[in-house]
């Protein structure tokens, strides 16, 4: 006996996540702590339990602001 068939519209999002050692060590450790087949469940759980649901695109800085901030930090 298999799983019951799901009903409703299916949405598929394909993402590439690039994480850098030394910068994203916490996220790397989080993802590496799960076997490959369970990582998506962990990410979905983290998204549901975190602040991501209230984050809006308008609240995110644009690339120019981030670059200027990085330049200020390096000076």
Jmol script that loads the backbone (N, CA, C; Angstrom):
load data "model"
ATOM      1  N   UNK A   1       0.845  -1.179   0.000  1.00  0.00           N
ATOM      2  CA  UNK A   1       0.000   0.000   0.000  1.00  0.00           C
ATOM      3  C   UNK A   1       0.888   1.239   0.000  1.00  0.00           C
ATOM      4  N   UNK A   2       0.689   2.115  -0.948  1.00  0.00           N
ATOM      5  CA  UNK A   2       1.495   3.331  -1.065  1.00  0.00           C
ATOM      6  C   UNK A   2       0.813   4.535  -0.444  1.00  0.00           C
ATOM      7  N   UNK A   3       1.396   5.659  -0.693  1.00  0.00           N
ATOM      8  CA  UNK A   3       0.809   6.918  -0.205  1.00  0.00           C
ATOM      9  C   UNK A   3      -0.465   7.235  -0.963  1.00  0.00           C
ATOM     10  N   UNK A   4      -1.371   7.940  -0.304  1.00  0.00           N
ATOM     11  CA  UNK A   4      -2.585   8.352  -1.008  1.00  0.00           C
ATOM     12  C   UNK A   4      -2.238   9.481  -1.970  1.00  0.00           C
ATOM     13  N   UNK A   5      -2.951   9.547  -3.047  1.00  0.00           N
ATOM     14  CA  UNK A   5      -2.710  10.547  -4.086  1.00  0.00           C
ATOM     15  C   UNK A   5      -3.088  11.930  -3.563  1.00  0.00           C
ATOM     16  N   UNK A   6      -2.200  12.899  -3.777  1.00  0.00           N
ATOM     17  CA  UNK A   6      -2.474  14.266  -3.332  1.00  0.00           C
ATOM     18  C   UNK A   6      -3.382  14.962  -4.329  1.00  0.00           C
ATOM     19  N   UNK A   7      -4.208  15.837  -3.803  1.00  0.00           N
ATOM     20  CA  UNK A   7      -5.172  16.560  -4.625  1.00  0.00           C
ATOM     21  C   UNK A   7      -4.815  18.041  -4.589  1.00  0.00           C
ATOM     22  N   UNK A   8      -4.971  18.712  -5.701  1.00  0.00           N
ATOM     23  CA  UNK A   8      -4.719  20.141  -5.751  1.00  0.00           C
ATOM     24  C   UNK A   8      -3.628  20.493  -6.750  1.00  0.00           C
ATOM     25  N   UNK A   9      -3.415  21.774  -6.909  1.00  0.00           N
ATOM     26  CA  UNK A   9      -2.417  22.289  -7.846  1.00  0.00           C
ATOM     27  C   UNK A   9      -1.013  22.087  -7.282  1.00  0.00           C
ATOM     28  N   UNK A  10      -0.116  21.541  -8.080  1.00  0.00           N
ATOM     29  CA  UNK A  10       1.278  21.347  -7.693  1.00  0.00           C
ATOM     30  C   UNK A  10       2.102  22.523  -8.198  1.00  0.00           C
ATOM     31  N   UNK A  11       2.910  23.110  -7.320  1.00  0.00           N
ATOM     32  CA  UNK A  11       3.832  24.179  -7.678  1.00  0.00           C
ATOM     33  C   UNK A  11       5.244  23.643  -7.499  1.00  0.00           C
ATOM     34  N   UNK A  12       6.094  23.823  -8.490  1.00  0.00           N
ATOM     35  CA  UNK A  12       7.475  23.352  -8.425  1.00  0.00           C
ATOM     36  C   UNK A  12       8.392  24.562  -8.540  1.00  0.00           C
ATOM     37  N   UNK A  13       9.295  24.729  -7.563  1.00  0.00           N
ATOM     38  CA  UNK A  13      10.291  25.795  -7.556  1.00  0.00           C
ATOM     39  C   UNK A  13      11.660  25.143  -7.524  1.00  0.00           C
ATOM     40  N   UNK A  14      12.476  25.428  -8.481  1.00  0.00           N
ATOM     41  CA  UNK A  14      13.837  24.893  -8.511  1.00  0.00           C
ATOM     42  C   UNK A  14      14.783  26.021  -8.121  1.00  0.00           C
ATOM     43  N   UNK A  15      15.524  25.797  -7.051  1.00  0.00           N
ATOM     44  CA  UNK A  15      16.408  26.816  -6.514  1.00  0.00           C
ATOM     45  C   UNK A  15      17.847  26.306  -6.487  1.00  0.00           C
ATOM     46  N   UNK A  16      18.767  27.212  -6.675  1.00  0.00           N
ATOM     47  CA  UNK A  16      20.175  26.916  -6.471  1.00  0.00           C
ATOM     48  C   UNK A  16      20.643  27.799  -5.335  1.00  0.00           C
ATOM     49  N   UNK A  17      21.176  27.190  -4.331  1.00  0.00           N
ATOM     50  CA  UNK A  17      21.630  27.910  -3.150  1.00  0.00           C
ATOM     51  C   UNK A  17      23.145  27.810  -3.099  1.00  0.00           C
ATOM     52  N   UNK A  18      23.822  28.947  -3.161  1.00  0.00           N
ATOM     53  CA  UNK A  18      25.281  28.968  -3.120  1.00  0.00           C
ATOM     54  C   UNK A  18      25.716  29.471  -1.756  1.00  0.00           C
ATOM     55  N   UNK A  19      26.401  28.621  -1.029  1.00  0.00           N
ATOM     56  CA  UNK A  19      26.844  28.957   0.312  1.00  0.00           C
ATOM     57  C   UNK A  19      28.373  28.936   0.348  1.00  0.00           C
ATOM     58  N   UNK A  20      28.938  29.930   1.026  1.00  0.00           N
ATOM     59  CA  UNK A  20      30.388  30.072   1.081  1.00  0.00           C
ATOM     60  C   UNK A  20      30.917  29.696   2.456  1.00  0.00           C
ATOM     61  N   UNK A  21      31.931  28.830   2.451  1.00  0.00           N
ATOM     62  CA  UNK A  21      32.602  28.464   3.688  1.00  0.00           C
ATOM     63  C   UNK A  21      33.188  29.723   4.314  1.00  0.00           C
ATOM     64  N   UNK A  22      33.027  29.863   5.610  1.00  0.00           N
ATOM     65  CA  UNK A  22      33.509  31.032   6.319  1.00  0.00           C
ATOM     66  C   UNK A  22      32.466  32.136   6.417  1.00  0.00           C
ATOM     67  N   UNK A  23      31.519  32.138   5.526  1.00  0.00           N
ATOM     68  CA  UNK A  23      30.459  33.154   5.524  1.00  0.00           C
ATOM     69  C   UNK A  23      29.111  32.548   5.882  1.00  0.00           C
ATOM     70  N   UNK A  24      28.861  31.347   5.411  1.00  0.00           N
ATOM     71  CA  UNK A  24      27.571  30.683   5.589  1.00  0.00           C
ATOM     72  C   UNK A  24      27.709  29.371   6.348  1.00  0.00           C
ATOM     73  N   UNK A  25      28.671  29.306   7.266  1.00  0.00           N
ATOM     74  CA  UNK A  25      28.964  28.056   7.970  1.00  0.00           C
ATOM     75  C   UNK A  25      27.756  27.508   8.726  1.00  0.00           C
ATOM     76  N   UNK A  26      26.937  28.395   9.288  1.00  0.00           N
ATOM     77  CA  UNK A  26      25.765  27.930  10.031  1.00  0.00           C
ATOM     78  C   UNK A  26      24.759  27.243   9.114  1.00  0.00           C
ATOM     79  N   UNK A  27      24.565  27.798   7.932  1.00  0.00           N
ATOM     80  CA  UNK A  27      23.615  27.203   6.985  1.00  0.00           C
ATOM     81  C   UNK A  27      24.167  25.911   6.399  1.00  0.00           C
ATOM     82  N   UNK A  28      25.466  25.889   6.139  1.00  0.00           N
ATOM     83  CA  UNK A  28      26.102  24.669   5.635  1.00  0.00           C
ATOM     84  C   UNK A  28      25.954  23.557   6.665  1.00  0.00           C
ATOM     85  N   UNK A  29      26.241  23.866   7.925  1.00  0.00           N
ATOM     86  CA  UNK A  29      26.131  22.860   8.986  1.00  0.00           C
ATOM     87  C   UNK A  29      24.692  22.363   9.119  1.00  0.00           C
ATOM     88  N   UNK A  30      23.733  23.277   9.021  1.00  0.00           N
ATOM     89  CA  UNK A  30      22.324  22.899   9.099  1.00  0.00           C
ATOM     90  C   UNK A  30      21.975  21.907   7.992  1.00  0.00           C
ATOM     91  N   UNK A  31      22.323  22.231   6.751  1.00  0.00           N
ATOM     92  CA  UNK A  31      21.976  21.365   5.629  1.00  0.00           C
ATOM     93  C   UNK A  31      22.740  20.044   5.666  1.00  0.00           C
ATOM     94  N   UNK A  32      24.002  20.083   6.063  1.00  0.00           N
ATOM     95  CA  UNK A  32      24.812  18.866   6.116  1.00  0.00           C
ATOM     96  C   UNK A  32      24.374  17.922   7.230  1.00  0.00           C
ATOM     97  N   UNK A  33      23.621  18.431   8.198  1.00  0.00           N
ATOM     98  CA  UNK A  33      23.183  17.581   9.300  1.00  0.00           C
ATOM     99  C   UNK A  33      22.031  16.655   8.902  1.00  0.00           C
ATOM    100  N   UNK A  34      21.512  16.819   7.687  1.00  0.00           N
ATOM    101  CA  UNK A  34      20.422  15.988   7.186  1.00  0.00           C
ATOM    102  C   UNK A  34      20.893  15.192   5.977  1.00  0.00           C
ATOM    103  N   UNK A  35      20.409  13.963   5.832  1.00  0.00           N
ATOM    104  CA  UNK A  35      20.724  13.230   4.596  1.00  0.00           C
ATOM    105  C   UNK A  35      20.077  13.933   3.407  1.00  0.00           C
ATOM    106  N   UNK A  36      20.647  13.749   2.244  1.00  0.00           N
ATOM    107  CA  UNK A  36      20.192  14.458   1.040  1.00  0.00           C
ATOM    108  C   UNK A  36      18.684  14.350   0.842  1.00  0.00           C
ATOM    109  N   UNK A  37      18.106  13.191   1.037  1.00  0.00           N
ATOM    110  CA  UNK A  37      16.674  13.000   0.832  1.00  0.00           C
ATOM    111  C   UNK A  37      15.781  13.702   1.837  1.00  0.00           C
ATOM    112  N   UNK A  38      16.349  14.173   2.938  1.00  0.00           N
ATOM    113  CA  UNK A  38      15.554  14.823   3.982  1.00  0.00           C
ATOM    114  C   UNK A  38      15.793  16.329   4.060  1.00  0.00           C
ATOM    115  N   UNK A  39      16.690  16.861   3.260  1.00  0.00           N
ATOM    116  CA  UNK A  39      17.029  18.287   3.351  1.00  0.00           C
ATOM    117  C   UNK A  39      15.857  19.194   2.999  1.00  0.00           C
ATOM    118  N   UNK A  40      15.064  18.813   2.014  1.00  0.00           N
ATOM    119  CA  UNK A  40      13.951  19.665   1.624  1.00  0.00           C
ATOM    120  C   UNK A  40      12.927  19.755   2.752  1.00  0.00           C
ATOM    121  N   UNK A  41      12.722  18.665   3.484  1.00  0.00           N
ATOM    122  CA  UNK A  41      11.808  18.690   4.625  1.00  0.00           C
ATOM    123  C   UNK A  41      12.346  19.637   5.687  1.00  0.00           C
ATOM    124  N   UNK A  42      13.658  19.605   5.925  1.00  0.00           N
ATOM    125  CA  UNK A  42      14.280  20.487   6.914  1.00  0.00           C
ATOM    126  C   UNK A  42      14.152  21.946   6.500  1.00  0.00           C
ATOM    127  N   UNK A  43      14.370  22.239   5.227  1.00  0.00           N
ATOM    128  CA  UNK A  43      14.262  23.619   4.737  1.00  0.00           C
ATOM    129  C   UNK A  43      12.816  24.103   4.832  1.00  0.00           C
ATOM    130  N   UNK A  44      11.864  23.281   4.450  1.00  0.00           N
ATOM    131  CA  UNK A  44      10.455  23.669   4.550  1.00  0.00           C
ATOM    132  C   UNK A  44      10.060  23.926   6.002  1.00  0.00           C
ATOM    133  N   UNK A  45      10.530  23.083   6.908  1.00  0.00           N
ATOM    134  CA  UNK A  45      10.245  23.267   8.328  1.00  0.00           C
ATOM    135  C   UNK A  45      10.859  24.564   8.839  1.00  0.00           C
ATOM    136  N   UNK A  46      12.097  24.846   8.457  1.00  0.00           N
ATOM    137  CA  UNK A  46      12.760  26.083   8.883  1.00  0.00           C
ATOM    138  C   UNK A  46      12.028  27.303   8.335  1.00  0.00           C
ATOM    139  N   UNK A  47      11.561  27.234   7.102  1.00  0.00           N
ATOM    140  CA  UNK A  47      10.821  28.354   6.515  1.00  0.00           C
ATOM    141  C   UNK A  47       9.510  28.585   7.255  1.00  0.00           C
ATOM    142  N   UNK A  48       8.837  27.504   7.621  1.00  0.00           N
ATOM    143  CA  UNK A  48       7.549  27.637   8.317  1.00  0.00           C
ATOM    144  C   UNK A  48       7.711  28.128   9.747  1.00  0.00           C
ATOM    145  N   UNK A  49       8.813  27.792  10.380  1.00  0.00           N
ATOM    146  CA  UNK A  49       9.016  28.137  11.779  1.00  0.00           C
ATOM    147  C   UNK A  49       9.829  29.406  11.983  1.00  0.00           C
ATOM    148  N   UNK A  50      10.339  29.970  10.915  1.00  0.00           N
ATOM    149  CA  UNK A  50      11.185  31.152  11.027  1.00  0.00           C
ATOM    150  C   UNK A  50      10.445  32.428  10.698  1.00  0.00           C
ATOM    151  N   UNK A  51      11.199  33.455  10.439  1.00  0.00           N
ATOM    152  CA  UNK A  51      10.662  34.778  10.126  1.00  0.00           C
ATOM    153  C   UNK A  51      10.367  34.944   8.638  1.00  0.00           C
ATOM    154  N   UNK A  52      10.599  33.931   7.838  1.00  0.00           N
ATOM    155  CA  UNK A  52      10.462  34.068   6.393  1.00  0.00           C
ATOM    156  C   UNK A  52       9.042  34.405   5.944  1.00  0.00           C
ATOM    157  N   UNK A  53       8.046  33.985   6.694  1.00  0.00           N
ATOM    158  CA  UNK A  53       6.673  34.224   6.277  1.00  0.00           C
ATOM    159  C   UNK A  53       6.269  35.688   6.364  1.00  0.00           C
ATOM    160  N   UNK A  54       6.954  36.471   7.201  1.00  0.00           N
ATOM    161  CA  UNK A  54       6.600  37.879   7.328  1.00  0.00           C
ATOM    162  C   UNK A  54       7.565  38.785   6.559  1.00  0.00           C
ATOM    163  N   UNK A  55       8.573  38.184   5.942  1.00  0.00           N
ATOM    164  CA  UNK A  55       9.544  38.948   5.185  1.00  0.00           C
ATOM    165  C   UNK A  55       8.940  39.344   3.842  1.00  0.00           C
ATOM    166  N   UNK A  56       9.058  40.611   3.501  1.00  0.00           N
ATOM    167  CA  UNK A  56       8.536  41.085   2.226  1.00  0.00           C
ATOM    168  C   UNK A  56       9.683  41.549   1.356  1.00  0.00           C
ATOM    169  N   UNK A  57       9.504  41.476   0.068  1.00  0.00           N
ATOM    170  CA  UNK A  57      10.542  41.858  -0.876  1.00  0.00           C
ATOM    171  C   UNK A  57      10.972  43.296  -0.664  1.00  0.00           C
ATOM    172  N   UNK A  58      10.063  44.168  -0.304  1.00  0.00           N
ATOM    173  CA  UNK A  58      10.401  45.574  -0.098  1.00  0.00           C
ATOM    174  C   UNK A  58      11.344  45.772   1.083  1.00  0.00           C
ATOM    175  N   UNK A  59      11.367  44.817   2.001  1.00  0.00           N
ATOM    176  CA  UNK A  59      12.231  44.917   3.181  1.00  0.00           C
ATOM    177  C   UNK A  59      13.674  44.518   2.887  1.00  0.00           C
ATOM    178  N   UNK A  60      13.918  43.880   1.748  1.00  0.00           N
ATOM    179  CA  UNK A  60      15.255  43.409   1.425  1.00  0.00           C
ATOM    180  C   UNK A  60      16.074  44.519   0.779  1.00  0.00           C
ATOM    181  N   UNK A  61      17.351  44.646   1.142  1.00  0.00           N
ATOM    182  CA  UNK A  61      18.195  45.649   0.488  1.00  0.00           C
ATOM    183  C   UNK A  61      18.506  45.225  -0.939  1.00  0.00           C
ATOM    184  N   UNK A  62      18.729  46.197  -1.819  1.00  0.00           N
ATOM    185  CA  UNK A  62      19.097  45.837  -3.183  1.00  0.00           C
ATOM    186  C   UNK A  62      20.610  45.620  -3.251  1.00  0.00           C
ATOM    187  N   UNK A  63      21.084  45.120  -4.374  1.00  0.00           N
ATOM    188  CA  UNK A  63      22.500  44.776  -4.524  1.00  0.00           C
ATOM    189  C   UNK A  63      23.412  45.980  -4.363  1.00  0.00           C
ATOM    190  N   UNK A  64      22.987  47.144  -4.847  1.00  0.00           N
ATOM    191  CA  UNK A  64      23.815  48.346  -4.720  1.00  0.00           C
ATOM    192  C   UNK A  64      24.002  48.742  -3.256  1.00  0.00           C
ATOM    193  N   UNK A  65      22.926  48.638  -2.468  1.00  0.00           N
ATOM    194  CA  UNK A  65      23.025  48.945  -1.036  1.00  0.00           C
ATOM    195  C   UNK A  65      23.953  47.968  -0.325  1.00  0.00           C
ATOM    196  N   UNK A  66      23.850  46.696  -0.683  1.00  0.00           N
ATOM    197  CA  UNK A  66      24.718  45.700  -0.067  1.00  0.00           C
ATOM    198  C   UNK A  66      26.178  45.930  -0.436  1.00  0.00           C
ATOM    199  N   UNK A  67      26.430  46.284  -1.682  1.00  0.00           N
ATOM    200  CA  UNK A  67      27.802  46.554  -2.119  1.00  0.00           C
ATOM    201  C   UNK A  67      28.370  47.772  -1.399  1.00  0.00           C
ATOM    202  N   UNK A  68      27.577  48.819  -1.253  1.00  0.00           N
ATOM    203  CA  UNK A  68      28.025  50.021  -0.544  1.00  0.00           C
ATOM    204  C   UNK A  68      28.301  49.707   0.919  1.00  0.00           C
ATOM    205  N   UNK A  69      27.446  48.896   1.526  1.00  0.00           N
ATOM    206  CA  UNK A  69      27.657  48.510   2.918  1.00  0.00           C
ATOM    207  C   UNK A  69      28.938  47.706   3.073  1.00  0.00           C
ATOM    208  N   UNK A  70      29.193  46.800   2.127  1.00  0.00           N
ATOM    209  CA  UNK A  70      30.422  45.989   2.168  1.00  0.00           C
ATOM    210  C   UNK A  70      31.650  46.883   2.004  1.00  0.00           C
ATOM    211  N   UNK A  71      31.566  47.868   1.114  1.00  0.00           N
ATOM    212  CA  UNK A  71      32.680  48.799   0.924  1.00  0.00           C
ATOM    213  C   UNK A  71      32.944  49.585   2.205  1.00  0.00           C
ATOM    214  N   UNK A  72      31.871  50.018   2.863  1.00  0.00           N
ATOM    215  CA  UNK A  72      32.034  50.767   4.121  1.00  0.00           C
ATOM    216  C   UNK A  72      32.695  49.920   5.213  1.00  0.00           C
ATOM    217  N   UNK A  73      32.363  48.630   5.239  1.00  0.00           N
ATOM    218  CA  UNK A  73      32.947  47.749   6.233  1.00  0.00           C
ATOM    219  C   UNK A  73      34.440  47.515   5.986  1.00  0.00           C
ATOM    220  N   UNK A  74      34.813  47.520   4.721  1.00  0.00           N
ATOM    221  CA  UNK A  74      36.221  47.239   4.375  1.00  0.00           C
ATOM    222  C   UNK A  74      37.106  48.457   4.531  1.00  0.00           C
ATOM    223  N   UNK A  75      36.536  49.648   4.635  1.00  0.00           N
ATOM    224  CA  UNK A  75      37.350  50.858   4.751  1.00  0.00           C
ATOM    225  C   UNK A  75      37.715  51.163   6.161  1.00  0.00           C
TER     226      UNK A  75
END
end "model"
wireframe off; spacefill off
backbone 0.3
color backbone group
